[in-house]
Amino acid sequence: MLLTRIGYLVLSVALVVVSCGHAQTAKIVTQGDTIAPAPVAAPALTGPEMQHYSSLTAHFFEPMLASRFNGSILVAKNGVILFEKYKGYKDPQHRRDSITPHTAFHLASVSKTFTAMSTLKLWQDGKLDIHDPVAKYLTGFPYPAITIETLLNHRSGLHNYVHFMYKPFVNKRKFLDNADVLQYIIDHARDRDVFTGQANRHFEYSNTNYALLALIIEKVSGLPYPEFVSKTFLEPLGMTDTYVFTIADSAKATGSYYGTGRPFRMEFLDLVYGDKNVYSTVRDMYKWDQALRSGSLFTKGVLDSAYAGYSFEKPGERNYGLGWRMLLIPNGKKLIYHNGWWHGNRTVFVRMLDEDATIIALSNNDYVPVYSSKRLCDLFGDYHQLQSHETFGDEEPDPADSTGGNSLAMTPATPDTIAPAKKGPVAFSGSAAPAGRHHAIHRKVAHYVKHKSTRKKVSQTQQAA
């Protein structure tokens, strides 16, 4: 059966093979910068193309779907959904309420894409300037050198509130909100575990930046952050299953679980939003992706600013824009994405702008291998990720320890450091290849399929032993 499947996949591939150490500054939006023209529609996929992409995508996700993954997956290209799968339960502990297309998951840090684009929408509309100091909008903010832009690109020098608000004197018996985070910063402005002492010196991923951006959005718009996001994006785009979590949503919100099935309990930082707390489905996230591509929401200047890298003090492919992670591939390709992790929620949102392809995977049972979904991008373009030594962990720190308590059980991994991946075979390339390369690509596909299946069998044997 395996050999038959490999042969089928190889045949399907035959059908279609398809710097300096200085921070960058965002372009200033001018009145002459009109809304970006809609991109030229990608050609419709042919039947063989759809079969090619769909079959390889399905096989790529087989090990994940055969394991304890609990969540939803969607892969699309050229406006066509190639693969869509829902597995498990909203409550995996009791195996209740099967996951459906309308099951909204906590996006964790993928929520930052909504906060960033909300801020950039206000910039585009002339209601704020991202080059302004944060203190212009947040009364009492103690650091005049920190700008809105340095919040967006994580160059503010502010450390993560998830860490510094775990001090013993912080009341953890009540829920804190964004205003509490700001007040803590004001009250402890001299603490080095709050601020490094210098803005725009280096990249440091920090949830604090996006908690403050939500407050700025509220101050400028006059609306609560959940309402602004809803009126500006969710309602116009028909994202009917998406919302920003507040305590009023506790009954309907999909829970978060350990791998064992035990639920995470709510804790004192769970109501802070902007850095997290958007709930959505894979279908709604695909609407978000397509709307951002459409040219109907933002000017070209704003989008160029959002998708540009700003941190070059360290060599490497990884960078961060205005609300978007990215890989700057040496061959000139750019992969736009964001991952998330909060409690048991682990999420992936990958966007291949050149190929009009998208990978979305959402889970709520602490399933770490979900991050490997990004490797599928090589099916669509020459992103060199299947031969990369990165694991794509991008794991934002989680405040809850292994017992679900209110103390950190371990030091989180540095956000811009990734452990080397286990070496494995090179797989498919989605870029168009000269005819002379077709057979080589077929061999890589067969090699990848064979070895991935073999590794799965070995793992199952070891577990049984």
C-alpha positions in Angstrom: 0.0 0.0 0.0 2.8 2.4 0.9 4.6 1.7 -2.4 1.4 2.3 -4.3 0.9 5.6 -2.6 4.4 6.7 -3.2 4.1 5.8 -6.9 0.8 7.7 -7.1 2.4 10.8 -5.5 5.4 10.7 -7.8 3.1 10.4 -10.8 1.1 13.4 -9.6 4.2 15.5 -9.3 5.0 14.6 -12.9 1.8 16.4 -14.0 2.7 19.8 -12.7 6.0 21.0 -11.2 5.3 23.8 -10.5 22.5 44.1 5.5 24.0 46.3 7.6 23.5 46.4 11.3 21.1 49.3 11.4 17.4 49.5 12.0 15.1 50.4 9.1 12.5 53.1 9.3 9.0 52.7 7.9 7.9 54.8 4.9 5.9 57.9 5.8 2.4 57.6 4.2 1.7 60.5 1.9 -1.7 61.8 0.6 -0.6 60.7 -2.9 -0.2 57.1 -1.8 -3.5 55.6 -3.0 -5.0 52.3 -2.1 -2.9 49.5 -3.6 -4.4 48.2 -6.9 -5.8 44.8 -6.6 -3.2 42.2 -7.7 -3.6 40.5 -11.0 -5.8 37.5 -10.5 -3.7 34.3 -10.4 -4.7 31.8 -13.1 -7.2 29.2 -12.1 -5.6 25.9 -11.1 -6.1 23.1 -13.6 -7.4 19.7 -12.6 -3.9 18.2 -12.5 -2.5 21.1 -10.6 -5.2 20.8 -7.9 -4.6 17.0 -7.7 -0.9 17.7 -7.4 -1.1 20.2 -4.6 -4.0 18.5 -2.8 -2.5 15.0 -2.8 0.9 16.1 -1.5 -0.6 18.4 1.1 -2.8 15.6 2.4 0.2 13.2 2.6 2.3 15.9 4.3 -0.3 16.2 7.1 -0.9 12.5 7.5 1.5 12.1 10.5 0.0 15.1 12.3 -3.6 13.9 11.8 -2.7 10.4 12.9 -1.1 11.7 16.1 -2.7 13.7 19.0 -3.2 16.9 17.0 -6.5 18.5 18.0 -7.5 21.3 15.8 -8.1 22.5 12.2 -5.9 22.9 9.1 -6.5 24.8 5.9 -4.2 25.2 2.8 -5.1 27.3 -0.2 -3.7 28.6 -3.4 -5.0 31.0 -6.0 -8.2 31.4 -4.2 -8.9 27.7 -4.0 -8.9 25.7 -0.8 -6.7 22.6 -1.5 -6.9 21.0 1.9 -9.2 21.5 4.9 -9.4 19.2 7.9 -10.9 19.2 11.3 -9.9 16.7 14.0 -10.8 16.3 17.6 -13.0 18.1 20.1 -13.4 21.5 21.6 -13.1 19.6 24.9 -10.5 16.9 24.3 -10.5 15.9 28.0 -14.1 14.6 27.8 -14.2 14.1 24.0 -17.1 16.5 23.7 -18.2 18.9 20.9 -16.5 17.9 17.7 -14.4 20.6 16.0 -16.2 22.1 13.0 -15.5 24.9 10.5 -17.1 27.3 13.0 -14.9 26.3 16.0 -12.9 29.4 16.8 -9.5 28.9 18.4 -7.4 31.3 20.4 -4.9 32.6 17.9 -2.3 33.5 20.6 0.4 35.7 19.0 -1.2 35.5 15.6 -3.5 38.0 17.1 -0.7 40.5 16.7 -1.4 40.7 13.0 -4.8 42.3 13.8 -3.3 44.7 16.3 -0.6 45.8 13.9 -2.9 46.3 10.9 -5.4 48.2 13.1 -2.5 50.5 14.0 -1.5 50.9 10.4 -5.1 51.6 9.4 -5.1 54.5 11.8 -1.8 55.6 10.3 -3.1 55.4 6.8 -6.2 57.4 7.8 -4.1 60.1 9.2 -5.2 59.6 12.8 -1.8 58.8 14.2 1.8 58.7 13.0 3.8 55.6 13.9 6.9 57.7 14.2 5.3 59.6 17.1 6.5 58.9 20.7 4.2 56.6 22.6 4.0 59.2 25.4 2.0 61.4 23.0 -0.9 59.0 23.3 -0.5 57.3 26.7 -0.4 59.7 29.5 2.4 59.1 32.0 4.4 56.8 29.7 7.9 57.3 31.0 10.1 56.6 28.0 10.2 59.5 25.4 12.4 57.6 22.9 10.0 54.7 22.4 7.8 55.3 19.3 4.8 53.5 18.0 7.0 52.0 15.2 9.3 50.5 17.8 6.4 48.8 19.5 5.3 47.4 16.2 8.7 46.0 15.2 9.7 44.9 18.7 12.6 47.3 19.0 11.2 49.3 21.9 13.5 47.9 24.5 10.5 47.0 26.7 10.7 43.6 28.3 7.8 41.1 28.3 5.1 41.9 30.9 4.5 38.1 31.0 7.8 38.1 32.9 8.0 41.3 34.9 4.4 41.2 36.2 5.1 37.9 38.0 6.7 39.7 40.9 5.5 38.5 44.3 3.9 41.8 45.1 1.6 41.7 42.0 -1.9 40.6 43.0 -2.5 37.4 41.0 -5.9 36.7 42.5 -7.6 39.2 40.1 -7.6 39.6 36.4 -5.3 42.3 35.1 -5.9 44.3 31.9 -4.0 46.5 29.5 -4.3 49.5 31.7 -2.7 47.6 34.6 0.2 46.8 32.4 0.7 50.4 31.5 0.4 51.5 35.2 3.0 48.9 36.2 5.4 50.3 33.6 4.8 53.9 34.9 5.2 52.8 38.6 8.4 50.8 37.9 10.0 52.9 35.1 13.5 52.6 36.6 13.4 48.8 36.8 15.8 47.2 34.3 13.5 44.2 34.1 10.9 46.5 32.5 13.1 48.5 30.1 16.5 47.9 28.8 17.4 51.6 29.0 17.6 52.2 25.2 15.0 52.1 22.5 15.6 51.0 18.9 18.9 49.3 19.7 18.0 45.7 19.0 15.1 43.3 18.4 13.5 41.8 21.4 10.1 40.0 21.0 7.8 41.4 23.8 4.1 41.0 24.3 4.2 44.3 26.2 4.6 46.2 22.9 1.2 44.9 21.6 -0.6 45.3 24.9 0.3 49.0 24.6 -0.6 49.2 21.0 -4.1 48.1 21.9 -4.3 51.0 24.3 -3.2 53.5 21.6 -5.8 52.1 19.3 -8.5 52.7 21.9 -7.2 56.2 22.7 -7.1 57.3 19.0 -10.3 55.6 17.8 -12.4 56.2 20.9 -13.5 52.6 20.7 -12.7 49.6 22.9 -10.1 47.5 21.1 -12.5 44.5 20.5 -15.1 46.9 18.9 -12.5 48.6 16.7 -11.2 45.4 15.3 -14.7 44.1 14.7 -16.0 47.3 13.0 -12.8 47.8 11.0 -12.1 44.3 9.8 -14.3 41.5 11.1 -17.7 42.7 10.1 -16.8 44.1 6.7 -14.8 41.0 5.8 -17.6 38.6 6.9 -15.4 37.0 9.5 -18.4 36.0 11.5 -16.7 33.4 13.7 -13.9 35.7 14.8 -13.9 37.9 17.9 -11.6 39.5 20.5 -12.1 37.6 23.8 -13.4 39.4 26.9 -14.7 37.9 30.1 -18.2 38.0 28.7 -17.1 35.4 26.1 -16.0 32.8 28.7 -18.9 30.5 28.1 -18.4 30.2 24.3 -14.6 30.3 24.0 -12.8 27.2 23.0 -10.7 26.0 26.0 -7.0 25.3 26.2 -5.6 22.0 27.2 -2.3 20.2 28.0 -1.3 17.3 25.8 -2.7 15.0 28.5 -6.2 16.5 28.0 -6.2 18.4 31.3 -7.5 21.9 30.9 -5.5 25.1 31.5 -7.3 27.3 34.0 -7.7 31.0 33.4 -5.1 33.0 35.1 -4.5 36.7 36.0 -3.0 37.8 32.6 -5.6 36.2 30.4 -7.6 39.3 29.8 -4.8 41.4 28.4 -5.4 41.8 24.6 -3.6 43.1 21.6 -0.7 40.6 22.0 -3.2 37.7 22.0 -7.0 37.0 22.6 -8.3 37.1 19.1 -10.3 33.9 18.5 -10.8 32.7 14.9 -11.3 29.8 12.5 -9.1 28.6 9.6 -11.8 29.8 7.1 -12.0 33.3 8.7 -8.2 33.5 8.7 -8.2 32.7 5.1 -10.6 35.6 4.5 -8.1 37.8 6.5 -5.3 36.6 4.2 -7.2 37.3 1.0 -8.4 40.7 2.2 -4.8 41.8 2.9 -3.9 40.6 -0.6 -6.8 42.3 -2.3 -5.6 45.8 -2.3 -8.9 47.1 -0.9 -7.7 47.7 2.7 -4.3 49.3 2.6 -2.1 51.4 0.4 1.0 49.9 -1.2 3.2 52.1 1.0 1.6 50.7 4.2 1.8 47.1 3.1 5.5 47.6 2.0 6.2 49.0 5.5 4.4 46.1 7.2 6.3 43.4 5.2 9.7 45.0 5.5 12.4 43.8 7.9 13.7 46.2 10.5 16.3 44.4 12.5 19.7 43.6 10.9 22.1 43.7 13.8 22.4 40.0 13.6 23.0 38.0 10.4 20.4 35.5 9.4 17.2 34.9 7.5 14.8 35.7 10.3 13.4 39.2 10.7 10.3 41.1 11.9 8.2 43.7 10.2 5.3 45.6 11.6 3.3 42.8 13.1 4.7 40.1 10.9 7.5 37.6 11.2 9.4 36.9 8.0 12.2 34.8 6.5 14.4 36.6 4.0 15.7 33.8 1.9 19.1 34.3 0.3 17.6 33.6 -3.2 15.4 36.7 -2.8 12.2 35.0 -1.6 10.4 36.4 1.4 8.1 34.3 3.6 5.6 36.2 5.7 4.1 34.4 8.7 3.3 34.5 12.4 3.1 31.7 15.0 1.5 31.8 18.4 1.6 30.1 21.8 -0.5 30.8 24.8 -1.2 28.0 27.3 -2.2 25.0 25.1 -3.0 27.1 22.1 -0.4 26.7 19.3 -1.1 28.3 16.0 0.5 28.9 12.5 -0.3 31.4 9.8 1.9 31.3 6.8 1.5 33.5 3.7 3.4 33.1 0.5 2.7 36.4 -1.2 4.4 35.6 -4.5 2.4 32.4 -5.0 -0.9 33.4 -3.5 -0.7 30.4 -1.2 -1.6 30.1 2.5 -1.1 27.6 5.3 -3.2 27.9 8.5 -3.1 25.4 11.4 -4.8 26.0 14.7 -4.7 23.7 17.8 -5.6 23.9 21.5 -3.9 20.9 23.1 -0.3 22.0 23.3 0.7 20.2 20.1 4.2 21.5 19.4 4.7 19.8 16.0 2.0 22.1 14.5 4.9 24.5 13.8 6.3 22.1 11.2 3.4 23.1 9.0 5.5 25.9 7.7 7.7 23.3 5.9 4.9 22.7 3.4 5.7 26.1 1.9 8.3 24.4 -0.3 5.5 22.8 -2.3 4.5 26.2 -3.6 7.8 28.1 -3.9 11.6 27.9 -3.5 11.7 28.7 0.2 14.4 26.1 1.1 12.6 25.2 4.3 12.6 21.4 4.1 16.3 21.4 4.0 16.6 24.0 6.8 17.9 23.2 10.2 15.3 25.4 11.9 12.4 23.8 13.8 10.1 26.9 13.4 9.4 26.8 17.1 8.9 30.5 17.5 7.5 29.8 20.9 6.2 32.8 22.8 6.6 32.4 26.5 3.6 31.0 28.4 3.2 32.2 32.0 1.5 29.1 33.3 3.8 26.4 34.7 3.4 22.7 34.2 0.8 22.5 36.9 -1.2 25.3 35.6 -0.1 27.6 38.4 1.0 31.2 38.5 4.8 30.8 38.4 7.2 30.2 35.6 8.4 26.6 35.7 11.2 27.2 33.2 12.9 30.0 31.4 11.3 30.4 28.0 13.5 30.1 24.9 14.8 33.4 23.5 12.3 34.4 20.8 14.9 34.8 18.1 16.7 31.5 18.8 15.7 28.2 17.3 17.1 24.8 18.2 18.6 22.9 15.2 16.2 20.4 13.7 17.0 16.8 13.2 18.6 16.2 9.8 16.2 14.7 7.3 15.8 14.2 3.6 15.2 17.1 1.3 11.6 17.1 -0.1 9.7 18.7 -2.9 10.2 22.1 -4.4 7.2 24.0 -5.5 9.0 26.4 -7.8 8.8 25.9 -11.5 11.6 23.7 -12.6 13.3 23.2 -16.0 12.4 19.9 -17.7 15.9 18.5 -16.8 15.2 18.8 -13.1 11.8 17.0 -13.1 13.2 13.6 -12.4 15.4 15.0 -9.6 12.3 16.6 -8.0 10.4 13.3 -8.3 13.2 11.5 -6.5 13.2 14.1 -3.7 9.4 13.7 -3.3 9.6 9.9 -3.1 12.5 10.1 -0.7 10.7 12.5 1.5 7.5 10.4 1.5 9.3 7.2 2.1 11.4 8.4 5.0 8.6 10.4 6.7 6.5 7.2 6.7 9.4 5.1 7.9 10.1 7.6 10.8 6.5 7.4 11.8 6.6 3.6 11.9 9.8 3.6 13.9 8.3 6.1 16.4 5.2 4.0 16.8 7.4 0.9 17.4 9.5 2.7 20.0 6.3 3.9 21.8 4.9 0.3 21.8 8.2 -1.0 23.3 
